[in-house]
């Protein structure tokens, strides 16, 4: 959606508001690598003479060389008033500037918006016009430096003392060139990387809401939205930089890249209370249309000498989504409620035979507390039973043309030569013609309750969901398609979920109040069947991220989606250390091979908890929130990938730091599929804590509110990696989650 939800101009006279939030982001944790002294001890104990000679006398913290405290500021000023009595207006300007933890990362944004919301014909016709423009200037840090900072030799200095490679200390071969395939100087990687973009964007929408004169209970609403963005990018790396030394650096510009989103939605709504029959009817019928288009001109990548390095094809991506829907809300005697909905959605992302999906739902509720035997109860103030059934469809993030046979033309420099003449070729892309909607059928029963005049409220829900035709990217059978992996409908997944919510106002007085909110949910998911398998037999379809072509997770019948598929590690009975290459012969055939891989744990937590509390004392307010996951597991790819002796050096000219797990395992080579690296990642996090004070009117024309907040306050976990919350349960080198300290000031004039 591209509907703007900014505040509207109200009241009479001119109202001015100004707010500023200033923050500092700090690094919380980095990969658990050997300290300088530990690294020296390991190299001296196990290294060759040539490797020992690569040790230096310095103590360089490479993480400090690539990361920094990151300052940010977000400032907004708004003016609200009326052009005439019928024309409220609000104008706002904003400036945002946020540095990233990684050096050279920076986002700068200028914004301006105008909101008009006039009404006509005694408020029967209300119009809202929104327009918002922004200019975004972005600099992108070199994220490759994150891995380099973790693994670069901590005993050598940042700078070499000469002018080669920009003065940065690099590993060089016998010819004086940066060693082929070596890790580059992390500080040089961030300092010699210039990648920026400039994006201009406009979002506008118009809302019309008309209450019929001849039938006030009938209302027509329409929204037209338009979102357009255009961006350019620059990429420059000097020729002397080691990271692109062999190609003579980088110097090119790309764009324009244009993104367009159009929206039209309209509906009729009828709402009337029929007191004679104790019935409230709220009925809606509507139509939605959305269209997306993303294009980019072809461009070429050059080095600093103007020599062509590669050509990038033009891009043209489009898709549309249509929806027709009807909804009925019926309430009888304020006690019995029915909601029935049916919608038809059509997407251009599927073949015409599978393009449309019909998604009905129905919900029933009974407000028992309104019955005569409970009405006026001094203890129980609310009790409502609920039940629902519904089907939803999913087609997001699957690509726009995956059902079509698409051919890509080769670029300049990649033509086929026949005789002495070059010819452009066409490469077929992978596709699945019969892609269809992923659908989820849900059943829910639950109840809401309230006690002591709603001082204590809560709800309990039980859900079951059956997902059919799950969309996922999976390996393609050899010779069956034009790529090694394809996106397709792979099978069905069943899930069950229990959820409990409790809200309490523990204290409520004139000067002091204390509110608490608690939520707990339990969920289990299981793959019911896989349509990729002939005859419905169980299989292990590899999914998820990979390291060195290894994939670690599967879809398998009877197990949770994305379950880890690994070998069971064996351990020395005396030392307790894992034995390299020793795995359990689970099928008992006397051999250790892929038949001994087994399903072990899932990235999905069994239990999720959240707790928030807010306290108010006079003009002070204090808020905090906590969150916990229990039973989620993570594959520590960073520990595996850097925790074996063979990773300490990939060439004769360089040493790489090791993960501290090496001290526990002593592995000579990486053990990609060992369950040793599948770790319990249960955690308790304090997401934020805030303290504020409302000064009220500090002057007859000025009001002031001040607050301070800390985000990502702490994390308690046994997981040895950087963060127990990682995408897909696979932990490799990634941008760390910062701790943020911020102070906000709000002025009303």
C-alpha positions as CSV (number, residue, x, y, z in Angstrom):
1,X,0.0,0.0,0.0
2,X,1.1,3.6,-0.6
3,X,-1.4,5.4,1.6
4,X,0.1,8.2,3.7
5,X,-0.9,8.3,7.3
6,X,0.4,11.7,8.4
7,X,-1.4,13.9,10.9
8,X,-4.1,16.3,9.6
9,X,-4.6,20.0,10.2
10,X,-7.2,20.6,12.9
11,X,-8.5,23.3,15.1
12,X,-8.3,27.0,14.5
13,X,-5.2,29.2,14.4
14,X,-1.7,28.1,13.6
15,X,-0.1,25.2,15.5
16,X,3.6,24.5,15.3
17,X,5.4,21.4,16.5
18,X,9.0,20.5,16.4
19,X,10.7,17.3,17.4
20,X,14.3,16.1,17.4
21,X,15.7,12.7,18.2
22,X,19.5,12.3,18.4
23,X,21.1,8.9,18.9
24,X,24.3,7.0,19.1
25,X,24.6,3.4,17.9
26,X,27.3,1.3,19.5
27,X,28.7,-2.2,18.7
28,X,27.5,-4.9,21.0
29,X,29.3,-8.1,20.0
30,X,31.6,-9.4,17.3
31,X,32.5,-13.0,16.3
32,X,34.3,-14.9,19.0
33,X,37.8,-15.1,17.5
34,X,41.1,-15.7,19.1
35,X,42.7,-12.8,20.9
36,X,46.1,-11.6,19.7
37,X,48.0,-13.6,22.4
38,X,45.9,-16.7,21.8
39,X,46.6,-16.4,18.1
40,X,50.3,-16.1,18.6
41,X,50.3,-19.1,20.9
42,X,48.4,-21.3,18.4
43,X,50.7,-20.3,15.5
44,X,53.9,-20.9,17.6
45,X,52.5,-24.2,18.7
46,X,51.2,-25.6,15.4
47,X,52.5,-23.4,12.6
48,X,55.4,-23.9,10.3
49,X,58.5,-21.8,10.3
50,X,57.1,-19.8,7.3
51,X,53.9,-19.2,9.2
52,X,55.6,-18.1,12.3
53,X,57.6,-15.5,10.3
54,X,54.2,-14.0,9.3
55,X,53.5,-13.0,12.9
56,X,54.0,-9.3,13.7
57,X,54.6,-7.2,16.8
58,X,51.4,-5.2,16.7
59,X,48.1,-5.6,18.5
60,X,45.5,-4.5,16.0
61,X,41.8,-4.7,16.8
62,X,40.4,-4.9,13.3
63,X,36.8,-4.5,14.4
64,X,37.7,-1.1,15.7
65,X,39.2,-0.2,12.3
66,X,35.9,-1.0,10.4
67,X,33.2,-0.2,13.0
68,X,32.6,3.1,14.8
69,X,30.0,4.7,17.1
70,X,27.3,5.9,14.7
71,X,25.6,9.2,15.3
72,X,22.1,9.9,14.0
73,X,19.6,12.7,14.1
74,X,16.0,12.9,13.0
75,X,14.3,16.3,13.0
76,X,10.8,17.3,12.1
77,X,8.8,20.5,12.1
78,X,5.1,20.8,11.2
79,X,2.6,23.6,10.9
80,X,-1.1,23.0,11.1
81,X,-3.9,25.4,10.6
82,X,-6.7,26.3,8.1
83,X,-6.7,28.0,4.8
84,X,-10.4,28.6,5.3
85,X,-12.9,27.1,7.8
86,X,-13.4,24.2,5.4
87,X,-9.8,23.7,4.4
88,X,-7.5,22.4,7.2
89,X,-3.9,22.1,6.1
90,X,-0.7,20.6,7.6
91,X,2.8,21.1,6.2
92,X,5.8,19.3,7.5
93,X,9.5,19.3,6.8
94,X,12.0,16.7,8.0
95,X,15.8,16.0,8.0
96,X,17.3,12.7,8.9
97,X,20.9,11.7,8.9
98,X,22.1,8.4,10.2
99,X,25.6,7.0,10.2
100,X,26.0,3.2,10.1
101,X,28.2,1.2,12.4
102,X,30.3,0.3,9.4
103,X,32.6,3.1,8.3
104,X,31.3,5.0,5.3
105,X,27.7,3.8,5.8
106,X,25.4,6.8,5.9
107,X,21.8,7.6,5.1
108,X,20.6,11.2,4.6
109,X,17.0,12.1,3.9
110,X,15.2,15.4,3.3
111,X,11.4,15.2,3.4
112,X,8.5,17.5,2.9
113,X,4.7,16.8,3.0
114,X,1.4,18.6,2.6
115,X,-1.9,17.3,3.9
116,X,-5.3,18.9,3.0
117,X,-8.5,17.5,4.3
118,X,-11.5,19.7,3.4
119,X,-15.1,18.7,3.9
120,X,-18.2,19.8,2.0
121,X,-22.0,19.5,2.1
122,X,-22.2,19.5,5.9
123,X,-19.4,16.9,6.2
124,X,-21.2,14.5,3.8
125,X,-18.2,14.7,1.5
126,X,-14.7,14.5,3.0
127,X,-11.6,14.8,1.0
128,X,-8.0,14.1,2.1
129,X,-5.1,15.0,-0.2
130,X,-1.6,13.9,0.7
131,X,1.7,14.6,-0.9
132,X,5.1,13.7,0.3
133,X,8.5,14.1,-1.3
134,X,11.9,12.9,-0.3
135,X,15.5,13.1,-1.4
136,X,17.7,10.3,-0.2
137,X,21.4,10.4,-0.3
138,X,23.1,7.1,0.7
139,X,26.6,6.0,1.1
140,X,27.2,2.3,1.5
141,X,29.9,0.7,3.5
142,X,31.8,-2.3,2.2
143,X,30.1,-5.2,4.1
144,X,32.9,-7.5,2.9
145,X,35.1,-5.8,5.5
146,X,33.0,-7.4,8.3
147,X,34.4,-10.8,7.5
148,X,37.8,-9.5,6.9
149,X,37.9,-7.7,10.3
150,X,37.0,-11.0,12.0
151,X,39.7,-13.0,10.3
152,X,42.6,-10.6,9.5
153,X,45.9,-11.2,11.2
154,X,45.8,-9.2,14.5
155,X,49.6,-9.0,14.8
156,X,50.2,-6.7,11.8
157,X,49.7,-3.0,11.6
158,X,47.0,-1.2,9.6
159,X,49.5,0.8,7.5
160,X,52.6,-0.4,5.6
161,X,54.6,2.8,5.7
162,X,54.8,3.1,1.9
163,X,52.5,4.3,-0.9
164,X,51.6,0.9,-2.4
165,X,48.0,0.0,-2.2
166,X,47.1,3.4,-0.8
167,X,49.5,2.8,2.2
168,X,47.5,-0.1,3.6
169,X,49.3,-3.2,4.8
170,X,48.3,-6.0,2.4
171,X,49.4,-9.6,1.9
172,X,51.5,-9.6,-1.3
173,X,53.0,-12.4,-3.4
174,X,56.6,-12.8,-4.7
175,X,55.8,-10.4,-7.6
176,X,54.6,-7.6,-5.2
177,X,50.9,-8.0,-6.2
178,X,48.1,-8.6,-3.7
179,X,48.0,-12.3,-3.1
180,X,45.4,-14.1,-5.3
181,X,42.3,-15.0,-3.3
182,X,43.7,-13.5,-0.1
183,X,41.8,-11.5,2.6
184,X,42.3,-7.8,2.1
185,X,43.1,-5.2,4.7
186,X,39.8,-4.4,6.4
187,X,40.5,-0.7,6.9
188,X,41.5,-0.4,3.3
189,X,38.3,-2.2,2.2
190,X,36.2,0.5,3.9
191,X,38.3,3.5,3.2
192,X,38.8,2.7,-0.5
193,X,35.2,1.9,-1.2
194,X,33.0,4.6,-2.6
195,X,29.5,3.4,-3.4
196,X,26.6,5.9,-3.2
197,X,23.1,6.4,-4.5
198,X,20.7,9.3,-4.9
199,X,17.0,8.6,-4.8
200,X,14.2,11.0,-5.3
201,X,10.7,9.8,-4.4
202,X,7.2,11.2,-4.4
203,X,4.2,9.6,-2.8
204,X,0.7,11.0,-3.2
205,X,-2.8,9.8,-2.6
206,X,-6.3,11.2,-2.6
207,X,-9.1,9.9,-0.4
208,X,-12.8,10.6,-1.1
209,X,-15.4,9.7,1.5
210,X,-19.0,10.4,0.6
211,X,-21.9,9.8,2.9
212,X,-25.0,9.6,0.7
213,X,-27.5,12.5,1.2
214,X,-30.4,10.3,0.3
215,X,-29.2,7.4,2.6
216,X,-26.7,8.6,5.2
217,X,-26.0,5.0,6.3
218,X,-24.5,4.3,2.9
219,X,-21.0,5.5,2.3
220,X,-18.7,5.5,-0.7
221,X,-14.9,5.6,-0.2
222,X,-12.2,5.7,-2.9
223,X,-8.4,6.1,-2.7
224,X,-6.1,6.8,-5.6
225,X,-2.4,6.4,-4.8
226,X,0.8,7.1,-6.7
227,X,4.4,6.2,-5.7
228,X,7.3,7.1,-7.9
229,X,11.0,6.8,-7.2
230,X,14.0,7.4,-9.4
231,X,17.6,6.7,-8.4
232,X,21.2,6.8,-9.6
233,X,24.3,5.2,-8.2
234,X,28.0,5.7,-8.3
235,X,30.7,3.1,-7.7
236,X,34.3,4.0,-7.4
237,X,37.4,2.2,-6.2
238,X,40.9,3.6,-6.9
239,X,43.2,1.5,-9.0
240,X,45.7,1.1,-6.2
241,X,43.1,-0.6,-3.9
242,X,44.1,-4.2,-3.3
243,X,40.5,-5.5,-3.5
244,X,40.2,-4.6,-7.3
245,X,43.9,-4.3,-8.0
246,X,44.0,-6.9,-10.8
247,X,41.2,-5.1,-12.8
248,X,42.5,-1.5,-12.3
249,X,39.9,-0.4,-9.8
250,X,36.2,0.6,-10.5
251,X,34.6,3.8,-11.9
252,X,31.1,3.7,-13.2
253,X,27.6,5.1,-12.8
254,X,24.3,3.3,-13.1
255,X,20.7,4.4,-13.5
256,X,18.2,5.7,-13.7
257,X,16.4,3.0,-11.8
258,X,12.7,3.8,-11.7
259,X,10.1,2.2,-9.4
260,X,6.4,3.0,-9.9
261,X,3.5,1.8,-7.8
262,X,-0.1,2.7,-8.6
263,X,-3.1,2.0,-6.3
264,X,-6.8,2.3,-6.7
265,X,-9.2,1.1,-4.1
266,X,-12.9,1.7,-3.7
267,X,-15.8,0.3,-1.6
268,X,-19.3,0.9,-0.6
269,X,-20.1,0.6,3.1
270,X,-23.6,0.3,4.7
271,X,-23.8,0.7,8.4
272,X,-27.0,0.9,10.4
273,X,-28.4,0.0,13.8
274,X,-31.9,-1.4,13.5
275,X,-33.1,-0.9,17.1
276,X,-36.5,-2.5,16.5
277,X,-34.9,-5.9,15.8
278,X,-31.8,-5.2,18.0
279,X,-29.5,-5.7,15.0
280,X,-26.4,-3.8,13.7
281,X,-25.5,-4.4,10.1
282,X,-22.2,-3.3,8.6
283,X,-21.7,-4.5,5.0
284,X,-18.9,-3.6,2.6
285,X,-18.2,-4.5,-1.1
286,X,-15.1,-3.3,-2.7
287,X,-12.4,-3.4,-5.4
288,X,-8.7,-3.0,-5.2
289,X,-6.1,-2.6,-8.0
290,X,-2.3,-2.3,-7.5
291,X,0.4,-2.1,-10.2
292,X,4.1,-2.2,-9.7
293,X,6.8,-1.4,-12.3
294,X,10.6,-1.4,-11.8
295,X,12.9,-0.5,-14.7
296,X,16.6,0.2,-15.1
297,X,18.6,1.1,-18.2
298,X,21.4,-1.1,-19.3
299,X,24.8,0.1,-18.1
300,X,28.5,-0.9,-18.3
301,X,31.0,-1.3,-15.6
302,X,34.4,0.3,-16.2
303,X,37.7,0.4,-14.4
304,X,39.5,3.7,-13.6
305,X,41.3,3.6,-17.0
306,X,37.9,3.6,-18.8
307,X,38.2,-0.1,-19.8
308,X,35.0,-2.1,-20.1
309,X,34.8,-4.8,-17.4
310,X,31.2,-6.0,-17.8
311,X,27.8,-5.1,-19.2
312,X,24.6,-5.2,-17.1
313,X,21.4,-5.8,-18.9
314,X,18.4,-3.5,-18.7
315,X,15.7,-4.5,-16.2
316,X,11.9,-4.4,-16.7
317,X,9.9,-6.0,-13.9
318,X,6.1,-5.5,-13.7
319,X,3.2,-7.2,-11.9
320,X,-0.4,-6.4,-10.9
321,X,-2.8,-7.5,-8.3
322,X,-6.6,-7.2,-8.5
323,X,-9.0,-7.9,-5.6
324,X,-12.8,-8.1,-5.3
325,X,-14.2,-8.5,-1.9
326,X,-17.4,-8.4,0.2
327,X,-17.7,-8.4,4.0
328,X,-20.7,-8.6,6.3
329,X,-20.6,-7.8,10.0
330,X,-23.8,-8.6,11.8
331,X,-24.5,-8.1,15.5
332,X,-27.7,-9.2,17.3
333,X,-28.6,-7.8,20.7
334,X,-25.0,-6.7,21.2
335,X,-24.2,-10.3,22.1
336,X,-24.1,-12.4,19.0
337,X,-21.7,-11.5,16.2
338,X,-21.0,-12.8,12.7
339,X,-18.4,-11.7,10.3
340,X,-18.3,-13.2,6.8
341,X,-15.9,-12.3,4.1
342,X,-15.1,-13.5,0.6
343,X,-12.4,-12.1,-1.7
344,X,-11.1,-12.9,-5.1
345,X,-7.5,-12.1,-5.8
346,X,-5.8,-12.2,-9.2
347,X,-2.1,-11.8,-9.7
348,X,-0.1,-11.5,-12.9
349,X,2.7,-13.7,-11.3
350,X,0.9,-16.9,-12.2
351,X,-0.3,-18.6,-15.4
352,X,-3.8,-17.6,-16.5
353,X,-5.1,-21.0,-15.4
354,X,-3.9,-20.4,-11.8
355,X,-4.1,-16.6,-11.6
356,X,-7.2,-16.3,-9.5
357,X,-7.8,-17.4,-6.0
358,X,-11.0,-17.3,-3.9
359,X,-10.4,-16.8,-0.2
360,X,-13.5,-17.0,2.1
361,X,-13.6,-16.5,5.9
362,X,-16.2,-16.6,8.6
363,X,-16.0,-15.6,12.3
364,X,-18.5,-16.0,15.1
365,X,-18.5,-14.4,18.6
366,X,-20.7,-14.6,21.7
367,X,-20.4,-11.9,24.3
368,X,-21.5,-14.0,27.3
369,X,-21.0,-11.1,29.7
370,X,-24.0,-9.4,28.2
371,X,-26.3,-12.2,29.1
372,X,-28.7,-11.6,32.0
373,X,-27.0,-14.1,34.3
374,X,-23.7,-12.2,34.0
375,X,-24.7,-8.6,33.2
376,X,-23.6,-6.2,36.0
377,X,-21.3,-8.8,37.6
378,X,-18.9,-6.8,39.8
379,X,-15.9,-9.1,39.1
380,X,-16.3,-10.3,35.5
381,X,-16.6,-7.3,33.2
382,X,-16.2,-9.0,29.9
383,X,-16.3,-12.6,28.5
384,X,-16.5,-13.3,24.8
385,X,-16.2,-16.6,23.0
386,X,-14.8,-16.6,19.4
387,X,-14.4,-19.0,16.6
388,X,-13.3,-18.4,13.0
389,X,-12.4,-20.2,9.8
390,X,-10.6,-18.7,6.8
391,X,-8.4,-19.2,3.8
392,X,-5.7,-16.8,2.8
393,X,-3.3,-16.7,-0.2
394,X,0.3,-15.8,-0.6
395,X,2.2,-14.8,-3.7
396,X,4.8,-12.3,-2.4
397,X,8.6,-12.5,-3.0
398,X,8.4,-15.1,-5.7
399,X,9.5,-13.1,-8.8
400,X,7.3,-11.7,-11.5
401,X,7.9,-14.1,-14.4
402,X,8.8,-17.5,-12.8
403,X,5.9,-19.2,-14.8
404,X,7.1,-17.9,-18.2
405,X,9.9,-19.2,-20.5
406,X,12.1,-16.1,-20.4
407,X,15.3,-15.8,-22.4
408,X,18.1,-13.4,-21.6
409,X,20.3,-11.9,-24.3
410,X,24.1,-12.0,-23.8
411,X,25.9,-8.7,-23.2
412,X,28.7,-7.0,-25.0
413,X,31.9,-9.1,-24.4
414,X,29.9,-12.3,-23.9
415,X,28.9,-13.1,-27.5
416,X,29.6,-16.4,-29.2
417,X,32.2,-16.3,-32.0
418,X,31.4,-18.1,-35.2
419,X,34.2,-17.7,-37.7
420,X,35.4,-14.2,-37.1
421,X,32.0,-12.7,-36.2
422,X,30.5,-12.3,-32.7
423,X,26.8,-13.2,-32.2
424,X,24.5,-12.5,-29.3
425,X,23.1,-15.6,-27.7
426,X,20.0,-16.2,-25.7
427,X,20.1,-18.0,-22.3
428,X,16.9,-19.7,-21.0
429,X,15.9,-19.0,-17.4
430,X,14.4,-21.6,-15.1
431,X,10.6,-21.6,-14.9
432,X,7.7,-23.6,-13.6
433,X,4.6,-23.1,-15.7
434,X,2.0,-24.4,-13.2
435,X,3.0,-22.1,-10.3
436,X,-0.1,-21.4,-8.1
437,X,-1.2,-19.6,-5.0
438,X,0.2,-20.8,-1.7
439,X,-2.9,-21.1,0.5
440,X,-3.4,-21.4,4.2
441,X,-6.5,-22.6,5.8
442,X,-6.9,-21.5,9.4
443,X,-9.2,-22.5,12.2
444,X,-9.3,-20.5,15.5
445,X,-11.2,-20.8,18.7
446,X,-10.6,-18.5,21.6
447,X,-12.1,-16.2,24.2
448,X,-11.5,-12.7,25.6
449,X,-12.0,-11.8,29.3
450,X,-11.9,-8.8,31.5
451,X,-12.1,-8.4,35.3
452,X,-12.6,-5.6,37.7
453,X,-13.9,-3.1,35.2
454,X,-11.2,-4.0,32.7
455,X,-8.3,-3.6,35.1
456,X,-7.3,-7.1,34.1
457,X,-8.0,-8.2,30.5
458,X,-6.7,-10.9,28.3
459,X,-7.3,-13.5,25.6
460,X,-6.6,-17.1,24.8
461,X,-6.5,-18.5,21.3
462,X,-5.9,-21.9,19.7
463,X,-5.0,-21.9,16.0
464,X,-4.5,-24.7,13.5
465,X,-3.2,-23.9,10.0
466,X,-2.8,-26.0,7.0
467,X,-0.6,-24.5,4.3
468,X,-1.1,-26.0,0.8
469,X,1.2,-25.6,-2.2
470,X,4.0,-24.1,-0.1
471,X,6.2,-21.9,-2.3
472,X,9.9,-22.4,-1.8
473,X,13.2,-22.4,-3.8
474,X,14.6,-26.0,-4.0
475,X,17.2,-27.9,-6.0
476,X,16.2,-28.8,-9.5
477,X,16.7,-32.4,-10.6
478,X,19.5,-32.7,-13.0
479,X,18.4,-32.0,-16.6
480,X,14.9,-31.0,-15.5
481,X,15.2,-27.2,-15.8
482,X,17.7,-24.5,-16.8
483,X,19.0,-23.8,-13.3
484,X,20.3,-25.8,-10.3
485,X,17.4,-24.4,-8.2
486,X,13.8,-23.5,-8.9
487,X,11.0,-21.8,-7.1
488,X,8.0,-24.0,-7.1
489,X,5.1,-25.3,-5.0
490,X,6.7,-28.0,-2.9
491,X,4.0,-29.4,-0.6
492,X,1.8,-28.9,2.5
493,X,2.7,-27.8,6.0
494,X,0.5,-28.1,9.1
495,X,0.9,-25.9,12.2
496,X,-0.7,-25.5,15.6
497,X,-0.4,-22.5,17.8
498,X,-1.5,-21.5,21.3
499,X,-1.5,-17.8,22.3
500,X,-2.2,-16.2,25.6
501,X,-2.3,-12.5,26.3
502,X,-2.7,-10.7,29.6
503,X,-3.0,-7.0,30.3
504,X,-3.2,-5.5,33.7
505,X,-3.5,-2.1,35.3
506,X,-1.8,-2.9,38.6
507,X,-2.0,0.6,40.0
508,X,-4.2,3.5,38.9
509,X,-4.2,6.7,40.9
510,X,-4.1,10.4,40.0
511,X,-0.3,10.6,40.4
512,X,0.8,7.0,39.8
513,X,-0.1,4.2,37.3
514,X,1.4,0.9,36.4
515,X,0.4,-1.1,33.3
516,X,1.7,-4.5,32.4
517,X,1.3,-6.5,29.2
518,X,2.3,-10.2,28.8
519,X,2.1,-12.5,25.8
520,X,3.0,-16.2,25.4
521,X,2.7,-18.3,22.3
522,X,3.5,-21.9,21.5
523,X,3.8,-23.2,17.9
524,X,4.6,-26.5,16.2
525,X,5.0,-26.9,12.4
526,X,5.3,-30.0,10.4
527,X,5.7,-30.8,6.7
528,X,2.7,-33.0,5.9
529,X,3.7,-34.0,2.4
530,X,5.9,-33.0,-0.5
531,X,4.5,-32.8,-4.0
532,X,7.9,-33.0,-5.5
533,X,8.2,-36.6,-4.5
534,X,6.6,-39.2,-6.8
535,X,4.1,-41.4,-4.9
536,X,4.2,-39.1,-1.9
537,X,7.2,-40.8,-0.3
538,X,9.2,-38.8,2.3
539,X,12.3,-37.0,1.1
540,X,14.8,-34.5,2.1
541,X,14.6,-31.5,-0.1
542,X,17.5,-29.1,0.5
543,X,16.5,-25.5,1.2
544,X,18.0,-22.4,2.8
545,X,21.4,-20.7,2.7
546,X,24.6,-22.5,1.7
547,X,28.2,-22.3,2.6
548,X,30.7,-23.7,0.1
549,X,27.9,-25.3,-1.9
550,X,26.7,-27.2,1.3
551,X,23.1,-26.7,2.3
552,X,22.2,-27.6,5.9
553,X,18.4,-27.5,6.0
554,X,15.7,-29.6,4.4
555,X,12.0,-29.9,3.9
556,X,11.1,-33.4,5.0
557,X,7.8,-35.1,5.7
558,X,7.0,-35.3,9.4
559,X,9.5,-32.6,10.4
560,X,9.4,-28.9,10.9
561,X,10.2,-26.8,7.8
562,X,13.9,-25.9,7.5
563,X,15.0,-28.6,9.9
564,X,18.8,-29.0,10.1
565,X,20.1,-32.1,8.2
566,X,23.5,-33.0,9.6
567,X,25.7,-35.8,10.9
568,X,25.7,-36.8,14.5
569,X,29.1,-35.9,15.9
570,X,31.1,-38.4,18.0
571,X,33.2,-37.3,21.0
572,X,36.3,-38.6,22.7
573,X,35.2,-40.3,25.9
574,X,38.3,-39.1,27.8
575,X,38.7,-35.4,26.7
576,X,35.1,-34.8,25.7
577,X,36.2,-33.1,22.5
578,X,34.6,-33.9,19.1
579,X,36.5,-36.3,17.0
580,X,37.3,-35.0,13.6
581,X,35.4,-36.8,10.8
582,X,33.8,-39.3,13.3
583,X,30.1,-39.5,13.0
584,X,27.5,-42.0,14.1
585,X,26.5,-44.8,11.7
586,X,22.8,-44.2,12.2
587,X,21.6,-46.7,9.7
588,X,24.0,-49.4,10.8
589,X,25.4,-50.3,7.4
590,X,29.0,-50.0,8.5
591,X,29.7,-46.9,6.4
592,X,29.5,-43.2,7.0
593,X,27.8,-41.5,4.1
594,X,24.9,-39.2,3.3
595,X,22.5,-42.0,4.4
596,X,23.6,-41.2,7.9
597,X,22.5,-37.6,7.8
598,X,19.6,-37.0,10.3
599,X,17.0,-34.4,11.1
600,X,18.2,-32.3,14.1
601,X,16.4,-29.3,15.6
602,X,14.7,-26.3,13.9
603,X,15.3,-22.6,13.7
604,X,11.7,-22.0,14.8
605,X,11.2,-21.5,18.6
606,X,8.8,-23.7,20.5
607,X,7.8,-20.8,22.8
608,X,7.8,-17.0,22.4
609,X,7.3,-14.7,25.3
610,X,7.0,-10.9,25.5
611,X,6.6,-8.6,28.5
612,X,6.2,-4.9,28.6
613,X,5.5,-2.5,31.4
614,X,4.9,1.2,31.7
615,X,4.9,3.3,34.8
616,X,3.8,6.9,35.2
617,X,4.5,9.1,38.2
618,X,3.1,12.6,37.8
619,X,4.9,14.0,34.8
620,X,7.4,11.1,34.6
621,X,6.9,8.0,32.6
622,X,9.1,4.8,32.4
623,X,8.6,2.1,29.8
624,X,10.4,-1.2,29.1
625,X,9.9,-4.3,27.0
626,X,11.4,-7.8,27.1
627,X,11.2,-10.7,24.6
628,X,12.3,-14.3,24.9
629,X,12.5,-17.3,22.5
630,X,12.8,-20.9,23.7
631,X,13.8,-23.9,21.7
632,X,15.2,-22.1,18.6
633,X,18.4,-23.4,17.1
634,X,21.1,-21.8,14.9
635,X,23.8,-23.2,12.7
636,X,27.0,-21.3,13.7
637,X,28.4,-21.0,10.2
638,X,31.0,-18.5,11.4
639,X,32.5,-20.9,13.9
640,X,32.6,-23.7,11.3
641,X,34.0,-21.6,8.6
642,X,36.8,-20.1,10.6
643,X,37.3,-22.8,13.3
644,X,39.6,-25.3,11.6
645,X,43.4,-25.2,11.3
646,X,43.3,-25.3,7.5
647,X,41.6,-21.9,7.5
648,X,44.5,-20.2,9.1
649,X,46.2,-19.8,5.7
650,X,45.0,-20.3,2.2
651,X,48.3,-19.1,0.7
652,X,52.0,-18.8,1.6
653,X,51.8,-15.1,2.3
654,X,49.1,-14.6,4.8
655,X,47.7,-15.7,8.2
656,X,44.0,-15.7,9.1
657,X,42.6,-15.5,12.6
658,X,40.7,-18.5,14.0
659,X,37.4,-18.8,15.7
660,X,37.7,-19.7,19.4
661,X,35.8,-22.9,18.8
662,X,39.1,-24.2,17.4
663,X,40.5,-24.4,21.0
664,X,37.6,-26.8,21.8
665,X,37.7,-28.9,18.6
666,X,41.3,-28.8,17.3
667,X,39.8,-29.6,13.9
668,X,42.2,-29.7,11.0
669,X,39.6,-29.2,8.3
670,X,36.1,-27.7,8.3
671,X,33.3,-30.1,9.3
672,X,30.5,-28.6,7.3
673,X,27.7,-31.0,8.3
674,X,28.6,-31.7,11.9
675,X,25.8,-31.2,14.4
676,X,28.4,-29.7,16.7
677,X,27.7,-26.4,15.1
678,X,23.9,-26.5,15.6
679,X,23.6,-24.6,18.8
680,X,20.7,-23.8,21.2
681,X,19.9,-20.1,20.5
682,X,17.2,-19.6,23.1
683,X,17.4,-16.1,24.5
684,X,16.0,-13.3,26.7
685,X,16.3,-9.8,25.3
686,X,15.5,-6.4,26.7
687,X,14.5,-4.7,23.5
688,X,14.2,-1.2,24.9
689,X,13.8,1.0,28.0
690,X,12.7,4.6,28.0
691,X,12.3,7.4,30.4
692,X,10.4,10.6,29.7
693,X,9.3,13.8,31.4
694,X,6.5,16.1,30.3
695,X,7.4,19.6,31.3
696,X,4.1,20.9,30.1
697,X,4.1,24.6,29.3
698,X,7.5,26.0,30.0
699,X,6.3,29.3,28.5
700,X,2.8,30.5,27.8
701,X,3.4,29.6,24.1
702,X,5.7,26.7,24.4
703,X,5.3,23.1,25.6
704,X,8.1,20.6,26.1
705,X,8.4,16.9,26.3
706,X,11.8,15.1,26.8
707,X,12.5,11.4,26.6
708,X,15.5,9.1,26.5
709,X,15.7,5.5,25.2
710,X,18.1,2.6,25.0
711,X,17.3,-0.1,22.4
712,X,18.8,-3.6,22.3
713,X,19.7,-3.2,25.9
714,X,20.9,-6.7,26.6
715,X,20.7,-10.3,25.4
716,X,21.1,-13.4,27.6
717,X,21.8,-16.5,25.7
718,X,24.1,-19.6,25.6
719,X,24.6,-19.2,21.9
720,X,28.3,-18.6,21.2
721,X,27.7,-16.5,18.0
722,X,27.1,-12.8,17.7
723,X,23.3,-12.8,17.8
724,X,20.8,-15.7,18.3
725,X,18.4,-14.0,16.0
726,X,19.6,-14.6,12.4
727,X,17.7,-15.0,9.1
728,X,16.8,-18.6,8.4
729,X,18.7,-19.9,11.4
730,X,22.0,-19.7,9.5
731,X,24.7,-17.5,11.1
732,X,27.6,-16.3,8.9
733,X,29.2,-12.9,8.8
734,X,26.5,-10.3,8.8
735,X,25.9,-6.7,9.8
736,X,25.6,-6.6,13.6
737,X,22.6,-5.3,15.5
738,X,23.6,-2.1,17.3
739,X,22.8,-0.8,20.8
740,X,21.1,2.6,20.4
741,X,21.1,5.4,22.9
742,X,18.7,8.2,21.9
743,X,17.3,11.5,23.4
744,X,14.1,13.1,22.0
745,X,12.8,16.6,22.5
746,X,9.3,17.6,21.5
747,X,8.1,21.2,21.3
748,X,4.6,22.5,20.8
749,X,4.1,26.2,20.0
